[in-house]
Amino acid sequence: MVAVFALVVAIVAGVTDPSSAADLLLAALAVGAFAFWAYVPNVPLWAVSVAVVVPVVIAQRSGQLEPLMFEVSLLGFLIGRSAPSLAVALALGLLAALSPVAASQLQDPSEIAVAIWIMGIAFPWALGIAAARQRQLAAQLDATRRELAQQALLAERRRIARDVHDFVGHGLAAVMLQITSARHVLRRDPAAAEEALRSAEMVGRRNMQELRRTVALLRREDEPGVAPPLPSARDIRTLIDDAQAAGLAVELRTKGDLSRIAPGVGVAIYRIAQEALANAARHAPRARTVLGLEVADRRASLIAETTGPTVAGAAGEPEGPSYGLIGMRERATALGGEFAAGPTPEGWRVSCRLPLDAEDRTPTGELGTA
């Protein structure tokens, strides 16, 4: 459209202020410069500026065709909007703004309104600068929006992976512990083997229900169905009962009012305790684990200490990152808490401290509270 506007300006100038054929040819040169810039790629802006300013200024020598100065106003807007840098915009804008001064020097006597034309060139130039800045800010905003969307997607994937790991890891550990017990006593005590298999079935069904709950939480808000309530710190007793039924030597010690724990913090404590018990069942099935939960000083503390022999990973199992520890640390960090895990002379220790009323710092969502 720049070339079209330039052509319209030249036609209006030629009609309203008739001049010689030579001046009309100069006007055509200015229009040609705009057209060349519009349709030929990589044309330097300084070359367009010179090709517009020079013929327009020369056309003012006779005092006629003054409306052609609007070509320089159009050039001012083009410079402000398309200059590659502010320094280039200032330099070329000054060249355009001085064109009325140069035209007044060519006229004898001078009849051009220099101050008015300088304002008429500077104002479109400032509008062009503003338009360029707006375009730049819009591009930055779009890039930031895409980056935030990507970060939200990665955070959501981490949360889903964390929850699925907790469900599958803990459930399979409990089921496998029962199946192993049943296999060991199958021939000498069929009744005990049947009881172990029945316990494995109950644990499997319970974990299937929890997995369905997680899938329900991932459903869209506009889909029907109400998700069941999230687990809390008080539900840790159920974890202990399941672990004891599976043959794991585990003890729960609580201190303080567990009802003071905020729902989001309660879910995190539950999941950390769940993963700690799953690790104990997987790596130290013959050891003793003491799970301590204390509420004091506006903080909830969970300590899981496993004392006894540990076993190596399954043969042929590939070495990889400990996603369970990563997930526990992410849950504590998201709530502004502290987490530590590592070996001790007697076994293994997991500890975390969380504010009682902390809010999840991850993007909003049902899983985010976990």
N, C-alpha and C positions, 0 to 999 in steps of 0.2 A: 504493500500500500504506500510505501514511501515514494516510489517512483510515480504513482498515480497522483498523490498530493502535489508533488513537484510539478507535474504536467498541468494540473489545474491552476496552480499559482501562476505559472508562466502564461497560460491562456488568459486568465483574468487580468494580469498585468499588461499584456499586449492589447487587450480590448479597452481597458479603462484609461490607459495612458499610451496612446499610439506613439511609436518611435520608428527609427530607421531600420532598414533590413539588417544592417550590421548589428544593431542592438538586439534584434530578435534572434539573430544567430548566436549571440552570446547567451541569451536566455535558453536557447536550445542546448547549448553546451552544458549549462548547469543541470538541466533536466537529464541529459545524457549521463552525467556523472552519477546522479542518484540511481538511474536505471542500471548503470554498470555495477554499482555497489549491490543493488538488490538481486541481480540475476547472475552475477559472476562470483563464484566463491573465492574466499581468501583475498579480497581486495583490501589493501591497507586503508585504514580510516583517515590517515593523514593525507593520502593522495586524493581521496574523495573530497576532503575539506578544502584542499588547495584548488581542486577542479571546480568547486562550487563558488568559493569566495572570489577568486580572481576574475572570472567573467562577470559576476554580478557587480563587483566594484567598478570594473571598466565600463559596464553599461550605464553607470550613473554619471559619466563624465559630462553628458549633455544636459543633465538635470531632468531628463525624462525617464520613464520606466521605473520610477521609484518603488511601486508595489512589488517589483522583483526582489526587493530586500527580504520579503517573506521567505524566499528560498534559504536565506541565511538563518532565519528563525527556525525553519524546519531542520536545517543542518545542526543547530544548537541542541535541539531535542535528540537528534540521532547521535550526536557526540556523547551527550550525557548518558544515554541508555546503552550504547554499544561500545564505549571505550573499554579497553582491556584492563585499565587501572585508573585510579583517581588522578595520578600525575598526568597521564595522557589526556584525561578528560579536562583537566585544568588548562593544560597547554593549548589544546585545540579549541576549547571554549573561549580562551582569551583571543585566539586568532579570529574566531567568528565575531566576538564582541567588538574587536577593533576595526572590523570592516566598515562600519558607518564613518569612523574617523578617517579612514583612507579614502572613502568616497567623497567626503567633504573637502579633502585636499585636492581632489581632481576637478571639482566644480569651481567655476569662477564666474560669478560669485557663488558661494555655497548656499544651497537651498534645502539641503537634507536636514531633517530633524535628528541630529546625532543622538541626543540623550534619550529620546523616545525609542529610537531603533536599538540602542544598547539595551534598554530595558526589555524591548520586544525580543531580543536574542537571549538575554540572560535568564528570563523567566522560563522559556521552554527548555533551556539547558538544565535549570534546576529541576524541572519536572522530569527530565530524562534521568538525572542522577537519582531522584527518588524512585522512579520506576525500576532502575537497575538494582537499587538496594532492596526493593520489595521482591524482585525476582530472586535475588541471592538469598534473602531470608526464607522465601518459600522453598527454595531448593534445600537449604539447611534443615528446615522443619520437616520436609519430606524424608530426608536421609535419617534424621533423628527418629522419626516415627517408625521407619522400617527397622532401625536398629533396636528400638524398644520392643517392637513386635517380635523380632528374632530372639531377644533376651527373654521375653515372656514365654515364648515357645520352648526355649531350652529349659527354663525354670519349670515349666509344666511337665516336660518330659522327665526331668530329674525327680519331681515329686511322684509322678506315676511309677517310675522305676523303683523309687524308694518304698512306696507302699506295696507294690507287687512283690518286691523282694521280701518285705516283712511277712506278708501273708503266706507266700509260697514257702519261704525258708523256714519259718516257724512251724507251719503246718506239716511240711514234709519231715522235718526233724522229729516232731512228736510221733507222727505215724510210723516212721522208720524205726524209732526206738521201740515202739510196741511190737512191730513185726519182728524185729530182732529178738526181743524177749520171747515171743511166741515160737520162733524157730528153735531157740535153745532148749525150750522145755516141751517141744511138741511130742517127743517119744516117751519121756518119762512122766509127764504130767499134762495129759490132754486137756483137763479142766482149766489149768492155768493158761495154757496156750489159747484156749477158746476165749477166756476172759481178756487176754491181751489183745486178741484180734477184735473183740467187741469194743474195747477201749479205743483201738486204732480207728474203727469205724465211726465212733462217736466224735473223735477229734477231727477226722476227715470231714464229716458232715458239718461240724461247727465252722471249720475253715471255709468250706464251700459257701456257707451262709455269709461269712465275712467277705468273701470274694464277690459274691453277688451284691453286697452292700457297696463295695468299692465301685463296681461297674455302675450301680445306680447313681453314685455321686458324680460319675463322669457324664451322665446324661445331660442333654440340653435342658435349660430351665423351662422352656416352653413345652417340654414333653410331660405327659401325665405321670403320676406316681410320686410318692413322698418317701424320701430316703429315711431309713431307720436312724436312731441317734448314734452319735459317735461314741467310741469307748472313752472311759475316763480313768483317772488314777485308782479309783475304787474298784475298777474291774480287774486290777492286777491280781486280786485274790483268785479269780477264775483261772488266770494263767498258772498260778502256783498249783492250784488243784489239778489242772491238766498235766502239768509236769510231774507232780507226785504220782498221779495215776499211771503215768508212763514209766515209772520206776526211777525218776531222777531225784536225787537227794537234794531238796531245795527247801529253804525256810524263808518266810517273809516276816520282817520286823518293821513296824510302822510307829511313828511318833508324830504327834500333832494332829490338827484338824484337817483332814484331806478335803473337806468341802470348801476350804478357802482357795483351792487351786482353780484357776480359770479354766474354762473348757478347752481352749487351744493348748494350754500348758499340760492339761491332763492327758490329752491325746498324745502329745509328744512323749510324756513320761511313760505312758502305756506302751507305745511303740518301741521305745528304747529298752524297757524291761522285757518286752517280747523278744527282741533281737538278742538281748543278753542271754536269756534262757535258751533260745535256739542255738546260740553258739556253744553254750555249756553242754547241751544235749549232743551236739555234733562233735565237739572236740574233747569233751571231758565227761563222758556219760557215767563214769564211776567215781567222779569227784563230788564234793559237797559244795553247794552254792548258797550263800546267804544274801538275800535281797533286802536292803534297807531303804526305807522311804521316810523322810523326815520333812516336816513343814515347820519352819521357824525363821524369824527375822525377814519376813516378806519374801522368802525364797523356799523353793522345794528342792530337796536334795535326794538323789537316787544313787545308791552304791550297790553294785553287784560284785561280790567277791567269791571266786571259785578256788577251792583248795583241794588239791589232789592230783592224780596223774592225768595227763592229757594224751591224746592220740593224734597221730599224723593224719593228713588228708588221705582220701581214698587213693588207691594205686591207680596211676594213669590219669589222675585229675590234674588238669593244667593249672599252673600257677597264674594268678591274676590279681587284680586289685581287690581289696576287701570291701565289697560294696556295702556289707552290713555296717562296718565301722564308719564308712563314708556317710551312709544314710543317717546314722545316729548323730554324727557330728553336724551334719547339715540341719537336722531338726533343732538341735540345741542352739546353733548359731543363728538360725532364723528367728529365734525368740529372744536373742540377746543374752544367752546363757553361756555356761562354760562346760566343756566336755573333755574327758581324758580317758584313755584306755591303754593298757599295756600289761606285760607280764610282771609277776611278783615272784619272790623266792618260793612261795608255796603254790602258785598257780597263775591266775589272771584276775585283773580288777578293772571294772568299768565304773566311772563316776560322772555325774553331771549335776549342775546346779542351774536352776531356772527361776526367773522372777515369777511370783505368783500370779500377777496380773498382766503378763507380757502379751503383746499382740504379734502375730506372725508378720514378718517383714517381707515375705514373698508376695507376688501378685495375688489378688483376691481369688477366692474359690474354695469349695468345700475341702478339697484335698490340701489346700494351703494351710488349713488349721492343723493338719497332721504333721 
